[in-house]
Amino acid sequence: MKAYANIVAATCLVAAGASAHAQSSVTLYGIVDTGLMYVHNSAGHSTQFAMTNGGEQPSRWGLKTSEDLGGGFKVVATLENGFDPNTGKLGQGGLMFGRQAFVGVSKDTWGTVTFGRQYEPLTFIVQPIQGDYYLGGVFTSPGDIDNADSSIRINNGVQWMSPNWAGLQMGAMYSFGGIAGSVGSGQTYSGAASYTFGPATAAVGYLHIDNGNSSLSTRGASSASSLFNSSVNSAYKTARSINIARAGGAYTIGPVVLGGYYSFSEYSPDAASTFTRTEKYHVGSVYAVWNVTPAFQTEIGYTYMKSLGDSSAKQNQIGLAVDYLLSKRTDVYAFGGYAHASGTNGSGPAQAVIGSWDIDSGASTQGLVMVGIRHKF
């Protein structure tokens, strides 16, 4: 879900030791988000009731540290852990700091360079003008096939993010695949830029993922974590590479934000792939957010997906959500989504999958309703 938006960092400023020549700080922060969900058509069953994690944002806790080196330079680092509050299990496949783990250097005038496991630039630059930035994953592409809801993290990444230069912000990343004998195999690279002018913001970005070398035994040895989390694109796990371009815009009119995005995703095969024709996805999504009061927010959105090439799936999806602040750090929410799919997904009839929830329906339609509570610290 939303990768970094609305994280309320709090607490624990620690003074530097006597031997240090500048100030340091350590910040502990986190989110605990859980709720009750009803799904109509889940894994071939007509109904599912469940308690689930991360209705608005996946639960997490993390540490941020900063040390002033003088001359405007700072060292920054983040360690962020994902977990399920309903079971206590670690997220991201059980990794200790699976959400983020990086260190870097920043300066106000030229930006920040970071090294480690982190999100790619589209998360920071394009996603903030998308519908899923506000009230969650029912306002994004089915199965998150275009990484619009930041399902993946990048290992071994070197990233530069600029400061805001009079409304302009840019970012770029390169990640080393680390496969012996092939520099390009497994690599990931990405770049994005946005410009804000008055009440309007426009953004564009590109992401390339190399999915490992041509042997099926090592296919999937990518520096990017998996995008293959549902039936929408699971037939293309053996893709040689994935290319994603995303662009969007948002406009604020008083308490209302109107926006949307378009993406083009391409899953390309080679001789080791189990499919032979390039699979292409077009996604268009529009939304409206109304800040009714400072404590009450509502959102409505529509998303359309069309695939072509190897398969011919189409999906129409609508979402509606409300959120109410009980305090500065705690809110309650409710949302619902409905999707209808048609055509084929590369391995059979297309299944409806609502947004980035990645719940296979086993059917051409799916409905989802959730109510929950989120606490930030």
C-alpha positions in Angstrom: 0.0 0.0 0.0 1.1 3.6 0.3 4.7 3.4 0.6 5.7 6.3 2.7 2.8 8.7 2.7 1.4 10.1 5.9 4.0 8.4 8.2 3.9 10.4 11.4 7.4 10.4 12.7 7.5 10.9 16.5 9.6 10.8 19.6 13.2 10.2 20.8 15.5 13.0 19.9 19.0 11.9 21.1 21.7 14.4 21.7 25.1 13.8 20.2 28.0 12.5 22.4 30.7 14.7 23.7 33.1 13.6 21.0 30.8 14.5 18.2 31.1 17.9 16.5 27.4 18.2 15.5 23.9 17.1 16.5 22.4 13.7 15.8 18.8 12.4 16.1 17.1 9.1 16.2 13.3 8.8 15.5 11.1 5.9 16.3 7.9 5.7 14.2 5.2 3.3 13.2 1.7 2.4 12.1 -0.7 -0.3 13.5 -3.6 -0.8 11.1 -6.1 -3.6 11.3 -9.7 -4.2 10.4 -12.5 -6.6 9.4 -13.0 -7.4 5.7 -15.8 -9.1 3.7 -15.0 -10.3 0.2 -17.5 -11.6 -2.3 -15.7 -14.2 -4.5 -12.4 -15.0 -2.9 -10.3 -17.9 -4.2 -13.3 -19.6 -5.8 -15.5 -19.2 -2.7 -18.6 -17.0 -2.7 -17.9 -15.3 0.7 -14.9 -14.6 3.0 -14.9 -12.8 6.4 -11.5 -12.1 7.8 -9.5 -9.9 10.1 -6.8 -8.3 8.0 -3.7 -6.1 8.2 -3.2 -2.7 6.5 -6.6 -1.5 5.3 -5.1 1.9 4.6 -1.4 1.3 5.2 0.4 -1.9 6.1 1.5 -2.0 9.7 5.1 -1.2 10.4 7.7 0.2 12.7 11.0 1.9 11.9 13.9 3.9 13.0 15.2 7.0 11.2 18.6 8.5 12.1 20.3 11.7 11.1 23.7 13.1 11.9 24.8 16.7 11.0 28.3 16.6 9.4 28.6 20.3 9.1 28.7 22.4 5.9 25.1 21.5 5.2 25.8 17.8 4.9 23.9 15.1 6.9 24.1 11.3 7.1 20.7 9.7 7.0 19.5 6.1 7.5 16.3 4.2 7.8 15.4 0.7 9.0 11.8 -0.2 8.5 10.0 -3.4 9.5 6.7 -4.7 8.3 4.4 -6.9 10.4 0.9 -8.3 10.8 -0.6 -7.1 14.1 -3.2 -9.9 13.9 -0.6 -12.7 14.1 2.7 -11.0 15.0 4.3 -12.3 11.9 7.0 -10.4 10.0 6.0 -9.1 6.6 7.9 -9.1 3.3 8.6 -12.8 3.4 9.9 -12.7 7.0 12.7 -10.1 6.4 13.9 -8.3 9.5 13.7 -4.9 7.7 11.9 -5.9 4.6 10.2 -2.5 4.0 13.3 -0.4 3.9 16.9 -0.5 4.9 19.3 2.2 3.6 21.9 4.8 4.5 22.9 7.9 2.6 24.1 11.5 2.5 22.0 14.6 2.0 22.5 18.3 1.4 19.6 20.8 1.1 20.9 22.3 -2.1 21.4 19.1 -4.2 19.3 16.4 -2.5 19.9 13.0 -1.0 21.8 9.9 -2.2 20.9 6.6 -0.5 22.3 3.1 -0.7 20.4 -0.1 0.2 16.9 -1.7 0.0 14.4 1.1 -0.8 11.5 2.2 -3.0 12.1 3.4 -6.5 11.6 7.1 -7.6 8.0 6.7 -9.0 6.9 5.9 -5.4 8.1 9.3 -4.2 7.3 11.4 -7.2 4.4 10.0 -9.2 2.4 8.1 -6.5 1.6 11.2 -4.4 -0.7 12.4 -7.2 -2.5 9.1 -7.6 -5.8 8.0 -5.9 -4.2 5.3 -3.8 -2.0 7.9 -2.1 -5.1 9.1 -0.2 -7.3 6.2 0.9 -5.7 3.0 -0.2 -5.5 0.1 -2.6 -9.0 0.1 -4.1 -7.9 3.1 -6.2 -5.1 1.5 -8.2 -4.5 -1.1 -10.8 -5.7 -4.8 -10.4 -2.8 -6.8 -8.9 -0.6 -3.7 -8.9 0.7 -4.8 -12.3 2.3 -1.4 -12.9 3.7 -1.0 -9.3 1.4 2.0 -8.9 0.8 1.1 -5.3 4.5 0.3 -4.6 4.3 -3.4 -4.1 8.1 -3.8 -4.9 11.2 -2.7 -3.1 14.6 -2.6 -4.8 17.7 -4.3 -3.3 21.2 -3.1 -3.8 19.9 0.3 -5.0 21.7 3.6 -5.4 19.1 6.4 -5.5 19.3 10.2 -5.8 16.3 12.4 -4.9 16.5 16.1 -5.5 15.1 18.8 -3.2 12.1 20.8 -4.4 13.6 23.3 -6.9 10.8 26.0 -7.3 8.2 23.2 -7.9 10.4 20.8 -9.8 11.5 17.5 -8.2 13.5 14.7 -9.8 14.8 11.2 -8.8 16.9 8.4 -10.3 17.9 5.0 -9.2 20.2 2.2 -10.4 20.3 -1.3 -8.7 23.0 -3.8 -9.3 21.8 -7.3 -10.3 24.9 -8.9 -8.9 24.8 -11.9 -11.2 28.3 -13.2 -12.0 29.4 -12.8 -15.6 26.5 -10.6 -16.6 26.4 -7.0 -15.4 23.0 -6.2 -16.8 21.2 -9.4 -15.6 19.0 -8.7 -12.7 19.5 -5.0 -12.7 16.8 -2.4 -12.1 16.8 1.3 -13.1 14.2 4.0 -12.7 13.7 7.8 -13.1 10.9 10.2 -12.4 10.1 14.0 -12.3 7.3 16.2 -11.2 6.4 19.8 -11.4 4.0 21.8 -9.2 2.5 25.0 -10.5 -0.1 26.6 -8.3 -2.8 24.2 -7.5 -1.7 21.7 -10.2 0.9 19.0 -10.2 2.1 16.8 -13.1 4.5 13.8 -12.8 6.0 11.2 -15.1 8.3 8.2 -14.5 9.8 5.1 -16.0 10.9 1.7 -14.4 12.9 -1.1 -15.9 13.2 -4.5 -14.2 15.5 -7.2 -15.6 14.2 -10.5 -14.3 17.4 -12.5 -14.3 19.3 -14.5 -16.9 17.9 -16.8 -19.5 18.0 -20.0 -17.5 14.6 -21.0 -16.0 16.5 -22.3 -13.0 17.6 -18.7 -12.1 14.8 -16.7 -13.8 13.4 -14.3 -11.2 16.9 -13.4 -9.9 16.1 -9.7 -10.0 17.1 -6.9 -7.7 13.4 -6.0 -7.5 11.0 -7.9 -5.3 8.1 -9.6 -7.0 5.2 -8.0 -8.9 3.6 -11.4 -9.5 1.2 -11.5 -6.6 -2.1 -12.4 -8.3 -3.7 -14.1 -11.3 -3.7 -10.8 -13.2 -0.1 -11.3 -14.3 1.0 -14.6 -12.7 1.2 -16.2 -16.2 4.2 -13.9 -16.9 6.6 -14.8 -14.0 9.1 -16.0 -16.6 9.3 -12.6 -18.3 12.8 -11.6 -19.4 12.1 -8.0 -18.4 9.4 -5.6 -17.3 9.1 -2.0 -18.4 6.6 0.4 -16.8 5.9 4.0 -17.7 3.5 6.0 -15.6 2.2 9.6 -15.8 -0.4 11.5 -13.9 -1.7 14.8 -12.7 -3.7 16.4 -9.9 -5.6 19.6 -9.4 -6.8 21.1 -6.1 -10.0 23.2 -5.9 -10.6 24.3 -2.4 -11.3 21.2 -0.3 -11.5 18.9 -3.4 -8.6 17.2 -5.2 -9.2 15.8 -8.7 -6.6 13.6 -10.4 -5.7 10.5 -12.2 -2.9 8.5 -13.9 -2.2 6.4 -16.9 0.4 3.6 -17.2 1.8 1.3 -19.9 3.4 -1.9 -18.7 5.3 -4.4 -20.9 6.3 -7.9 -19.9 8.7 -9.2 -22.5 9.7 -12.9 -23.1 12.8 -14.7 -24.3 13.6 -18.3 -25.2 13.4 -19.3 -21.5 9.9 -17.8 -20.9 6.7 -19.9 -20.8 5.0 -17.4 -23.1 6.1 -16.2 -26.5 4.3 -12.9 -27.2 5.0 -9.7 -25.3 2.2 -8.9 -22.8 1.1 -5.3 -22.6 -1.1 -3.6 -20.0 -2.8 -0.2 -20.3 -4.3 1.2 -17.1 -6.2 4.5 -16.6 -7.4 5.6 -13.2 -9.3 8.8 -12.1 -10.4 9.9 -8.6 -11.9 12.7 -6.6 -11.0 13.4 -2.9 -13.2 15.7 -0.8 -11.9 17.0 2.5 -15.3 17.6 4.0 -13.8 18.9 7.3 -10.2 18.8 8.7 -11.2 15.5 10.3 -13.4 13.9 7.6 -12.2 12.8 4.2 -14.0 10.8 1.4 -12.8 9.5 -2.0 -14.3 8.0 -5.1 -12.4 6.5 -8.0 -12.6 4.4 -11.2 -9.9 2.3 -12.8 -9.8 0.6 -16.2 -7.3 -2.0 -17.3 -6.9 -3.5 -20.7 -4.3 -6.1 -21.7 -3.2 -7.2 -25.2 -0.5 -9.2 -26.8 -0.4 -12.6 -25.2 -3.8 -12.3 -23.5 -6.8 -10.1 -23.7 -8.1 -9.3 -20.2 -10.1 -6.2 -19.4 -11.2 -5.0 -16.0 -13.5 -2.2 -14.8 -13.2 -1.2 -11.1 -14.9 1.3 -8.8 -13.9 2.3 -5.3 -15.3 4.4 -2.5 -13.8 5.2 0.9 -14.3 7.4 4.0 -11.9 8.3 6.8 -12.5 10.0 10.1 -9.8 11.3 12.5 -10.4 10.5 16.1 -7.2 12.4 17.0 -4.0 13.5 15.3 -2.7 10.0 15.4 -5.7 7.7 15.2 -8.4 7.4 12.5 -11.2 5.0 11.6 -12.1 4.2 8.0 -14.3 2.2 5.7 -14.0 1.4 2.0 -15.5 -0.7 -0.6 -14.6 -1.8 -4.2 -16.2 -3.7 -7.0 -14.5 -5.1 -10.1 -15.7 -6.9 -13.3 -13.2 -8.7 -15.5 -13.5 -10.3 -19.0 -11.2 -12.0 -21.5 -8.2 -14.2 -20.6 -5.2 -13.7 -18.4 -2.7 -15.9 -20.1 -3.6 -19.1 -18.2 -7.4 -19.1 -18.4 -10.4 -16.8 -18.0 -9.6 -13.5 -16.4 -10.3 -13.2 -12.7 -11.5 -10.0 -11.1 -8.9 -8.7 -8.6 -9.6 -5.4 -6.7 -6.7 -3.1 -6.7 -3.5 -4.0 -4.9 -5.4 -6.4 -2.5 -4.2 -9.2 -4.7 -7.1 -11.5 -3.7 -7.9 -13.9 -6.6 -11.6 -14.2 -7.1 -11.9 -17.3 -9.2 -14.7 -15.5 -10.9 -15.3 -12.6 -13.3 -16.6 -10.3 -10.5 -15.4 -9.4 -7.0 -16.7 -7.2 -4.2 -14.8 -6.1 -1.1 -15.8 -4.1 2.0 -13.6 -3.2 5.0 -13.9 -1.2 8.2 -10.8 -0.6 10.3 -8.7 1.5 12.6 -5.2 2.9 12.1 -2.9 4.3 14.8 0.3 6.2 14.1 3.2 6.8 16.5 
